[in-house]
Amino acid sequence: MPEWNQDDVADTILELSRMNFVKTVSASNFVHDARLTTIAIARMEHRYQDKVNNVVEAIAKVKSLIPFI
């Protein structure tokens, strides 16, 4: 991301690594390689599903308030 400086990117990758969301390989105090873990992918999949479920529930509530549907 061009608008982020290197320190922000490094801090973000370190934080994601601590949460086991990325696996990193470092060389000369730089992250040489960063890969998403299955934990991160599963978390994002569940997050998306939760949002979809919330939208469906909200639509159902609105529908139940309309007597002619």
Residue pairs with C-beta under 8 A, 6 or more apart in sequence:
1 9
4 12
10 30
10 31
13 22
13 24
13 31
13 34
16 22
16 34
16 40
17 23
17 24
17 34
20 37
20 39
20 40
21 36
21 37
21 39
21 40
21 43
22 34
22 35
22 36
22 37
22 40
23 34
23 35
23 37
24 31
24 32
24 33
24 34
24 35
25 31
25 32
25 33
25 34
26 32
63 69
